[in-house]
Amino acid sequence: MVRLKNITSMDLQVPALGDQVVKAGETVDVDDALVGVREDEHGDLLGNVWPESNWEVQADDDLTVAELREQLKAKGLPTSGTKDELLARLAEADTEGEGE
């Protein structure tokens, strides 16, 4: 998984994510396979989430405590603790998710 942040001043509709709208300044977790330009069997470009001018890769430690808590809440995990504890909990959840 790759965490991308919309660094534009507008909301972006992302066809590769089922037309999900990512608001300006928000982050989204994206499967590695969706990052980059892809083509279908006819050579037509499929929607992608990586025009580099619109997105920035985010490391977990770049997130604020509030953003970390949002990520943990979305995964149904406890949201209390220091930033280091939240980072460790999120990393553990991401590692467990990759093994499934």
N, CA, C and O atoms as a MOPAC input file, in Angstrom:
PM7 MOZYME 1SCF
protein

 N      0.83400 1    -1.18900 1     0.00000 1
 C      0.00000 1     0.00000 1     0.00000 1
 C      0.87800 1     1.25100 1     0.00000 1
 O      1.97000 1     1.27500 1     0.56600 1
 N      0.36400 1     2.27000 1    -0.64700 1
 C      1.02600 1     3.56300 1    -0.69800 1
 C      0.01700 1     4.59200 1    -0.19800 1
 O     -1.14800 1     4.56700 1    -0.59500 1
 N      0.46100 1     5.49100 1     0.66700 1
 C     -0.40400 1     6.57400 1     1.14300 1
 C     -0.07700 1     7.81200 1     0.32700 1
 O      1.05900 1     8.28600 1     0.31800 1
 N     -1.09300 1     8.33100 1    -0.36100 1
 C     -0.91700 1     9.51200 1    -1.19800 1
 C     -1.72400 1    10.66900 1    -0.63300 1
 O     -2.82400 1    10.48100 1    -0.11200 1
 N     -1.16700 1    11.86600 1    -0.74300 1
 C     -1.86200 1    13.07900 1    -0.29900 1
 C     -2.17200 1    13.92900 1    -1.51300 1
 O     -1.30300 1    14.17500 1    -2.35000 1
 N     -3.41500 1    14.37900 1    -1.60500 1
 C     -3.84100 1    15.29700 1    -2.65500 1
 C     -3.25400 1    16.66200 1    -2.32100 1
 O     -3.67300 1    17.30000 1    -1.35600 1
 N     -2.28300 1    17.11300 1    -3.11700 1
 C     -1.61700 1    18.38300 1    -2.82200 1
 C     -2.14300 1    19.52700 1    -3.68600 1
 O     -1.52700 1    20.59000 1    -3.75700 1
 N     -3.27800 1    19.30800 1    -4.33700 1
 C     -3.88600 1    20.37500 1    -5.12200 1
 C     -4.83800 1    21.16900 1    -4.22900 1
 O     -5.06600 1    20.81400 1    -3.07300 1
 N     -5.38100 1    22.23100 1    -4.77900 1
 C     -6.35200 1    23.04000 1    -4.04200 1
 C     -7.78400 1    22.63600 1    -4.39100 1
 O     -8.73300 1    23.32800 1    -4.02400 1
 N     -7.93900 1    21.51400 1    -5.10000 1
 C     -9.28600 1    21.07300 1    -5.49000 1
 C     -9.47100 1    19.59400 1    -5.17800 1
 O     -8.50200 1    18.85600 1    -5.00100 1
 N    -10.73400 1    19.17500 1    -5.11400 1
 C    -11.05100 1    17.77000 1    -4.91900 1
 C    -10.77600 1    17.02600 1    -6.22000 1
 O    -11.03400 1    17.55000 1    -7.30400 1
 N    -10.24600 1    15.79500 1    -6.11400 1
 C     -9.92400 1    15.00200 1    -7.29500 1
 C    -10.75300 1    13.73000 1    -7.31400 1
 O    -10.78000 1    12.97700 1    -6.33900 1
 N    -11.43500 1    13.49500 1    -8.44400 1
 C    -12.16600 1    12.24700 1    -8.63500 1
 C    -11.20200 1    11.25300 1    -9.27400 1
 O    -10.58500 1    11.55400 1   -10.29600 1
 N    -11.07100 1    10.07400 1    -8.67800 1
 C    -10.05700 1     9.11800 1    -9.10700 1
 C    -10.72400 1     7.88200 1    -9.69200 1
 O    -11.24200 1     7.05100 1    -8.94600 1
 N    -10.72100 1     7.74300 1   -11.03600 1
 C    -11.34900 1     6.57900 1   -11.66500 1
 C    -10.77800 1     5.24200 1   -11.18400 1
 O    -11.52200 1     4.27100 1   -11.04800 1
 N     -9.48600 1     5.18000 1   -10.92800 1
 C     -8.86400 1     3.92400 1   -10.49300 1
 C     -9.34100 1     3.49900 1    -9.10700 1
 O     -9.13800 1     2.35100 1    -8.71000 1
 N     -9.96600 1     4.39800 1    -8.37700 1
 C    -10.50100 1     4.08500 1    -7.05400 1
 C    -12.02400 1     4.07300 1    -7.08100 1
 O    -12.67300 1     4.40400 1    -6.08800 1
 N    -12.58900 1     3.68900 1    -8.22300 1
 C    -14.04200 1     3.63700 1    -8.34300 1
 C    -14.68000 1     5.00400 1    -8.28000 1
 O    -15.77200 1     5.16800 1    -7.73500 1
 N    -13.99100 1     5.99200 1    -8.84400 1
 C    -14.44400 1     7.37900 1    -8.87100 1
 C    -14.55700 1     8.01200 1    -7.47800 1
 O    -15.30800 1     8.96600 1    -7.27800 1
 N    -13.80800 1     7.47200 1    -6.53500 1
 C    -13.74300 1     8.06800 1    -5.19600 1
 C    -13.21200 1     9.48900 1    -5.31500 1
 O    -12.30300 1     9.75900 1    -6.10100 1
 N    -13.77800 1    10.38400 1    -4.53900 1
 C    -13.31900 1    11.76400 1    -4.51200 1
 C    -12.39300 1    11.93700 1    -3.31800 1
 O    -12.75200 1    11.61500 1    -2.18600 1
 N    -11.19400 1    12.45100 1    -3.58500 1
 C    -10.22600 1    12.74000 1    -2.53200 1
 C    -10.14200 1    14.25300 1    -2.43000 1
 O     -9.71900 1    14.93000 1    -3.36800 1
 N    -10.54800 1    14.77300 1    -1.28200 1
 C    -10.58200 1    16.22200 1    -1.09700 1
 C     -9.17600 1    16.80200 1    -1.01700 1
 O     -8.21800 1    16.10600 1    -0.68000 1
 N     -9.07500 1    18.07000 1    -1.32900 1
 C     -7.79000 1    18.77900 1    -1.24500 1
 C     -7.19300 1    18.59800 1     0.14000 1
 O     -7.86200 1    18.81800 1     1.15000 1
 N     -5.93000 1    18.19600 1     0.17900 1
 C     -5.22900 1    18.02700 1     1.43800 1
 C     -5.43700 1    16.69300 1     2.12700 1
 O     -4.75200 1    16.39900 1     3.10700 1
 N     -6.36900 1    15.87000 1     1.64000 1
 C     -6.62000 1    14.57700 1     2.27100 1
 C     -5.67100 1    13.51400 1     1.74400 1
 O     -5.09600 1    13.64500 1     0.66400 1
 N     -5.52400 1    12.45900 1     2.53500 1
 C     -4.70600 1    11.33200 1     2.11400 1
 C     -5.60100 1    10.13700 1     1.80300 1
 O     -6.73000 1    10.03800 1     2.28400 1
 N     -5.07000 1     9.24100 1     0.99200 1
 C     -5.78600 1     8.01500 1     0.64700 1
 C     -4.75900 1     6.89200 1     0.53300 1
 O     -3.66300 1     7.09200 1     0.01100 1
 N     -5.12400 1     5.71300 1     1.02500 1
 C     -4.27500 1     4.53400 1     0.87900 1
 C     -4.62700 1     3.86100 1    -0.43700 1
 O     -5.79600 1     3.60400 1    -0.72600 1
 N     -3.59800 1     3.57700 1    -1.23300 1
 C     -3.79700 1     3.05100 1    -2.57200 1
 C     -2.93100 1     1.81100 1    -2.76800 1
 O     -1.77500 1     1.78000 1    -2.34400 1
 N     -3.48900 1     0.79800 1    -3.40600 1
 C     -2.72000 1    -0.39400 1    -3.75100 1
 C     -1.59700 1     0.00600 1    -4.70500 1
 O     -1.80400 1     0.80200 1    -5.62100 1
 N     -0.41300 1    -0.55000 1    -4.48200 1
 C      0.74200 1    -0.23300 1    -5.32500 1
 C      0.43800 1    -0.39700 1    -6.81400 1
 O      0.95800 1     0.35000 1    -7.64200 1
 N     -0.39700 1    -1.36500 1    -7.14800 1
 C     -0.70200 1    -1.64700 1    -8.55200 1
 C     -1.45800 1    -0.50400 1    -9.22500 1
 O     -1.46600 1    -0.40800 1   -10.45200 1
 N     -2.09000 1     0.35800 1    -8.44200 1
 C     -2.86200 1     1.46200 1    -9.00800 1
 C     -2.03000 1     2.71500 1    -9.22400 1
 O     -2.50300 1     3.68400 1    -9.81900 1
 N     -0.80700 1     2.69800 1    -8.74900 1
 C      0.03700 1     3.88300 1    -8.86600 1
 C      0.77100 1     3.82400 1   -10.19100 1
 O      1.49300 1     2.86800 1   -10.47400 1
 N      0.58200 1     4.84800 1   -10.99500 1
 C      1.22600 1     4.91200 1   -12.30100 1
 C      0.20200 1     4.81600 1   -13.41400 1
 O     -0.96500 1     4.50500 1   -13.17600 1
 N      0.63700 1     5.08000 1   -14.60600 1
 C     -0.24000 1     5.03700 1   -15.77600 1
 C     -0.39900 1     3.58800 1   -16.20500 1
 O      0.57700 1     2.84300 1   -16.28900 1
 N     -1.62400 1     3.20100 1   -16.47400 1
 C     -1.90000 1     1.83900 1   -16.93500 1
 C     -2.70400 1     1.90700 1   -18.22200 1
 O     -3.38400 1     2.89900 1   -18.48500 1
 N     -2.62700 1     0.86700 1   -19.01100 1
 C     -3.38300 1     0.77800 1   -20.25800 1
 C     -4.22100 1    -0.48500 1   -20.25200 1
 O     -3.83900 1    -1.49200 1   -19.65600 1
 N     -5.37600 1    -0.42700 1   -20.92400 1
 C     -6.17400 1    -1.63900 1   -21.07900 1
 C     -5.67800 1    -2.40300 1   -22.29700 1
 O     -4.68400 1    -2.02000 1   -22.91500 1
 N     -6.37300 1    -3.48600 1   -22.64300 1
 C     -5.91900 1    -4.34000 1   -23.74000 1
 C     -5.94000 1    -3.63600 1   -25.10000 1
 O     -5.33000 1    -4.12700 1   -26.05000 1
 N     -6.62300 1    -2.50600 1   -25.20900 1
 C     -6.69200 1    -1.75100 1   -26.46300 1
 C     -5.69400 1    -0.59600 1   -26.49800 1
 O     -5.63600 1     0.15000 1   -27.47500 1
 N     -4.91500 1    -0.45200 1   -25.43700 1
 C     -3.94000 1     0.63500 1   -25.38400 1
 C     -4.50500 1     1.94500 1   -24.87200 1
 O     -3.81000 1     2.96000 1   -24.83900 1
 N     -5.79900 1     1.92000 1   -24.46300 1
 C     -6.39600 1     3.13500 1   -23.91200 1
 C     -5.93300 1     3.31500 1   -22.47000 1
 O     -5.84000 1     2.34800 1   -21.71400 1
 N     -5.64600 1     4.54700 1   -22.10000 1
 C     -5.19700 1     4.82000 1   -20.74000 1
 C     -6.33700 1     4.60400 1   -19.76300 1
 O     -7.45300 1     5.08100 1   -19.97100 1
 N     -6.04200 1     3.88500 1   -18.70600 1
 C     -7.00000 1     3.71600 1   -17.62200 1
 C     -6.74200 1     4.80100 1   -16.59800 1
 O     -5.63400 1     5.33000 1   -16.50500 1
 N     -7.75000 1     5.12700 1   -15.84200 1
 C     -7.57300 1     6.12500 1   -14.80300 1
 C     -6.48400 1     5.70100 1   -13.84000 1
 O     -6.38100 1     4.52500 1   -13.49100 1
 N     -5.69200 1     6.62800 1   -13.42100 1
 C     -4.65900 1     6.33400 1   -12.44100 1
 C     -4.71800 1     7.39100 1   -11.35800 1
 O     -5.45000 1     8.37400 1   -11.46800 1
 N     -3.95700 1     7.18200 1   -10.33500 1
 C     -3.98200 1     8.12500 1    -9.22400 1
 C     -2.64800 1     8.83400 1    -9.07300 1
 O     -2.33900 1     9.35300 1    -8.00000 1
 N     -1.87000 1     8.86100 1   -10.11600 1
 C     -0.52300 1     9.37000 1    -9.93900 1
 C     -0.07200 1    10.37400 1   -10.96900 1
 O      1.03800 1    10.22200 1   -11.48000 1
 N     -0.83800 1    11.38500 1   -11.31600 1
 C     -0.18100 1    12.49500 1   -12.00600 1
 C      0.66300 1    13.16600 1   -10.91800 1
 O      0.11400 1    13.77100 1    -9.99800 1
 N      1.97900 1    13.06500 1   -11.01500 1
 C      2.85200 1    13.47000 1    -9.91400 1
 C      2.61000 1    14.89100 1    -9.43100 1
 O      2.88900 1    15.20100 1    -8.27300 1
 N      2.09700 1    15.75900 1   -10.29200 1
 C      1.86400 1    17.13400 1    -9.86800 1
 C      0.68400 1    17.23800 1    -8.90000 1
 O      0.52100 1    18.26800 1    -8.24700 1
 N     -0.14300 1    16.18900 1    -8.79500 1
 C     -1.33000 1    16.22900 1    -7.93700 1
 C     -1.15700 1    15.50200 1    -6.61100 1
 O     -1.92400 1    15.73700 1    -5.67600 1
 N     -0.16200 1    14.62100 1    -6.51200 1
 C     -0.06000 1    13.72400 1    -5.36100 1
 C      1.33300 1    13.73200 1    -4.76200 1
 O      2.32200 1    13.98300 1    -5.45100 1
 N      1.39400 1    13.45800 1    -3.48500 1
 C      2.65800 1    13.34600 1    -2.77000 1
 C      2.58700 1    12.07400 1    -1.91600 1
 O      1.59800 1    11.83600 1    -1.22300 1
 N      3.63500 1    11.27100 1    -1.97600 1
 C      3.68700 1    10.07400 1    -1.14500 1
 C      3.88600 1    10.50600 1     0.29900 1
 O      4.74400 1    11.33900 1     0.59000 1
 N      3.09700 1     9.94500 1     1.19500 1
 C      3.15700 1    10.30200 1     2.60800 1
 C      3.68100 1     9.13300 1     3.42600 1
 O      3.19500 1     8.01000 1     3.29800 1
 N      4.65200 1     9.39400 1     4.25000 1
 C      5.11100 1     8.40700 1     5.21700 1
 C      4.24300 1     8.55600 1     6.45800 1
 O      3.75300 1     9.64700 1     6.74900 1
 N      4.05300 1     7.46600 1     7.18600 1
 C      3.21200 1     7.53300 1     8.38400 1
 C      3.67000 1     8.60100 1     9.35600 1
 O      2.84400 1     9.26900 1     9.97800 1
 N      4.99400 1     8.77400 1     9.49700 1
 C      5.46300 1     9.73600 1    10.48300 1
 C      5.27400 1    11.18600 1    10.04400 1
 O      5.52000 1    12.10400 1    10.82600 1
 N      4.83300 1    11.40300 1     8.78700 1
 C      4.48400 1    12.74400 1     8.32100 1
 C      3.08200 1    13.15200 1     8.76200 1
 O      2.72500 1    14.32800 1     8.70100 1
 N      2.28500 1    12.17500 1     9.20800 1
 C      0.91300 1    12.44900 1     9.59900 1
 C      0.86700 1    13.12600 1    10.96600 1
 O      1.72300 1    12.89400 1    11.82000 1
 N     -0.13300 1    13.95500 1    11.15200 1
 C     -0.35400 1    14.56000 1    12.45900 1
 C     -1.00600 1    13.52500 1    13.37800 1
 O     -1.47800 1    12.48500 1    12.91800 1
 N     -1.02700 1    13.81600 1    14.66600 1
 C     -1.67800 1    12.91300 1    15.62200 1
 C     -3.14900 1    12.74900 1    15.24500 1
 O     -3.68100 1    11.64000 1    15.29800 1
 N     -3.80600 1    13.83700 1    14.86900 1
 C     -5.21700 1    13.75800 1    14.48100 1
 C     -5.40700 1    12.84600 1    13.27000 1
 O     -6.35000 1    12.05600 1    13.22900 1
 N     -4.50700 1    12.95100 1    12.27600 1
 C     -4.60400 1    12.08900 1    11.09700 1
 C     -4.33400 1    10.63000 1    11.45300 1
 O     -4.98800 1     9.72900 1    10.92700 1
 N     -3.37400 1    10.39700 1    12.34300 1
 C     -3.10600 1     9.03200 1    12.79600 1
 C     -4.32800 1     8.44900 1    13.49700 1
 O     -4.69000 1     7.29200 1    13.28200 1
 N     -4.95400 1     9.26200 1    14.33300 1
 C     -6.15700 1     8.78700 1    15.03700 1
 C     -7.28000 1     8.47300 1    14.05700 1
 O     -8.01300 1     7.50200 1    14.24800 1
 N     -7.42400 1     9.28300 1    13.01200 1
 C     -8.43900 1     9.00800 1    11.98100 1
 C     -8.16800 1     7.66400 1    11.31300 1
 O     -9.08300 1     6.86400 1    11.12000 1
 N     -6.89600 1     7.41900 1    10.95900 1
 C     -6.51700 1     6.16400 1    10.31000 1
 C     -6.82100 1     4.98000 1    11.22600 1
 O     -7.37000 1     3.97200 1    10.78200 1
 N     -6.46300 1     5.10500 1    12.50900 1
 C     -6.70000 1     4.02200 1    13.46000 1
 C     -8.19000 1     3.80000 1    13.67900 1
 O     -8.64900 1     2.66000 1    13.74400 1
 N     -8.94200 1     4.88400 1    13.79200 1
 C    -10.38900 1     4.76800 1    13.99100 1
 C    -11.02900 1     4.04500 1    12.80600 1
 O    -11.91300 1     3.20900 1    12.99000 1
 N    -10.58500 1     4.36600 1    11.60200 1
 C    -11.12800 1     3.72800 1    10.40300 1
 C    -10.84800 1     2.22100 1    10.38800 1
 O    -11.58100 1     1.45300 1     9.76400 1
 N     -9.78600 1     1.81100 1    11.07700 1
 C     -9.43100 1     0.38900 1    11.14800 1
 C    -10.01200 1    -0.28100 1    12.39700 1
 O     -9.78600 1    -1.46800 1    12.63200 1
 N    -10.76100 1     0.48800 1    13.19400 1
 C    -11.37400 1    -0.05300 1    14.39700 1
 C    -10.38800 1    -0.30700 1    15.52200 1
 O    -10.60700 1    -1.17800 1    16.36500 1
 N     -9.30200 1     0.45400 1    15.53500 1
 C     -8.25300 1     0.27700 1    16.54000 1
 C     -8.28400 1     1.40100 1    17.56000 1
 O     -8.82200 1     2.47300 1    17.28400 1
 N     -7.70700 1     1.16800 1    18.75100 1
 C     -7.65900 1     2.21700 1    19.77500 1
 C     -6.93000 1     3.46500 1    19.25700 1
 O     -5.97000 1     3.36800 1    18.49200 1
 N     -7.40100 1     4.62400 1    19.68700 1
 C     -6.84900 1     5.89400 1    19.20000 1
 C     -6.13800 1     6.68900 1    20.28200 1
 O     -5.76600 1     7.84000 1    20.05400 1
 N     -5.94400 1     6.10300 1    21.44400 1
 C     -5.26200 1     6.83300 1    22.52100 1
 C     -3.77300 1     6.52800 1    22.49400 1
 O     -3.34500 1     5.49100 1    21.98800 1
 N     -2.98400 1     7.45500 1    23.05200 1
 C     -1.55100 1     7.25400 1    23.16300 1
 C     -0.76500 1     8.38200 1    22.53600 1
 O     -1.32100 1     9.31500 1    21.95600 1
 N      0.55500 1     8.26900 1    22.67100 1
 C      1.45300 1     9.26500 1    22.08700 1
 C      1.57000 1     9.03200 1    20.58700 1
 O      1.11900 1     8.00700 1    20.07500 1
 N      2.17600 1     9.98000 1    19.88500 1
 C      2.35200 1     9.83100 1    18.44700 1
 C      3.14700 1     8.57000 1    18.12400 1
 O      2.81000 1     7.84900 1    17.18500 1
 N      4.20300 1     8.29900 1    18.89700 1
 C      5.00300 1     7.09200 1    18.66300 1
 C      4.17300 1     5.82800 1    18.85500 1
 O      4.31500 1     4.86900 1    18.09600 1
 N      3.31200 1     5.82300 1    19.86400 1
 C      2.44900 1     4.65800 1    20.09800 1
 C      1.44400 1     4.48500 1    18.96500 1
 O      1.17800 1     3.36500 1    18.52800 1
 N      0.88600 1     5.59900 1    18.49200 1
 C     -0.07000 1     5.54600 1    17.38200 1
 C      0.60900 1     5.03800 1    16.11200 1
 O      0.05100 1     4.21700 1    15.38500 1
 N      1.82700 1     5.53900 1    15.85100 1
 C      2.58800 1     5.08300 1    14.67900 1
 C      2.85800 1     3.58400 1    14.75300 1
 O      2.70900 1     2.87200 1    13.76000 1
 N      3.25500 1     3.11100 1    15.92800 1
 C      3.54500 1     1.68300 1    16.09800 1
 C      2.28700 1     0.84700 1    15.88700 1
 O      2.34400 1    -0.20800 1    15.25500 1
 N      1.15700 1     1.30700 1    16.40900 1
 C     -0.10600 1     0.58000 1    16.26500 1
 C     -0.53500 1     0.53400 1    14.79900 1
 O     -1.00000 1    -0.49800 1    14.31400 1
 N     -0.37600 1     1.65200 1    14.10100 1
 C     -0.74000 1     1.70100 1    12.68900 1
 C      0.18100 1     0.80800 1    11.85600 1
 O     -0.28100 1     0.10200 1    10.96000 1
 N      1.46900 1     0.83900 1    12.15100 1
 C      2.42800 1    -0.00400 1    11.43300 1
 C      2.10900 1    -1.48100 1    11.65300 1
 O      2.16400 1    -2.28100 1    10.71900 1
 N      1.77600 1    -1.83500 1    12.89100 1
 C      1.43600 1    -3.22900 1    13.19700 1
 C      0.18400 1    -3.65100 1    12.43700 1
 O      0.12500 1    -4.75800 1    11.90400 1
 N     -0.80800 1    -2.78100 1    12.38600 1
 C     -2.05100 1    -3.09100 1    11.67100 1
 C     -1.77200 1    -3.24100 1    10.17400 1
 O     -2.31900 1    -4.13500 1     9.52800 1
 N     -0.92100 1    -2.36500 1     9.61800 1
 C     -0.59200 1    -2.45100 1     8.20200 1
 C      0.15800 1    -3.74000 1     7.89000 1
 O     -0.07300 1    -4.35500 1     6.84900 1
 N      1.05600 1    -4.15300 1     8.78400 1
 C      1.81300 1    -5.39200 1     8.59100 1
 C      0.89200 1    -6.60200 1     8.65400 1
 O      1.01200 1    -7.52500 1     7.84900 1
 N     -0.02800 1    -6.59400 1     9.61300 1
 C     -0.99900 1    -7.69300 1     9.72200 1
 C     -1.90400 1    -7.73700 1     8.50500 1
 O     -2.26500 1    -8.82000 1     8.04300 1
 N     -2.28100 1    -6.56400 1     7.97300 1
 C     -3.14800 1    -6.49600 1     6.79600 1
 C     -2.47900 1    -7.04600 1     5.55100 1
 O     -3.15100 1    -7.61200 1     4.68900 1
 N     -1.15200 1    -6.88900 1     5.44000 1
 C     -0.42800 1    -7.40300 1     4.28500 1
 C     -0.35600 1    -8.91200 1     4.28900 1
 O     -0.24200 1    -9.52500 1     3.22800 1
 N     -0.42000 1    -9.52900 1     5.46600 1
 C     -0.32400 1   -10.97000 1     5.58400 1
 C     -1.61800 1   -11.69200 1     5.27300 1
 O     -1.62800 1   -12.91900 1     5.17100 1
 N     -2.70300 1   -10.96300 1     5.12000 1
 C     -4.00800 1   -11.58200 1     4.85400 1
 C     -4.17600 1   -11.92300 1     3.41400 1
 O     -5.21700 1   -12.45100 1     3.02200 1

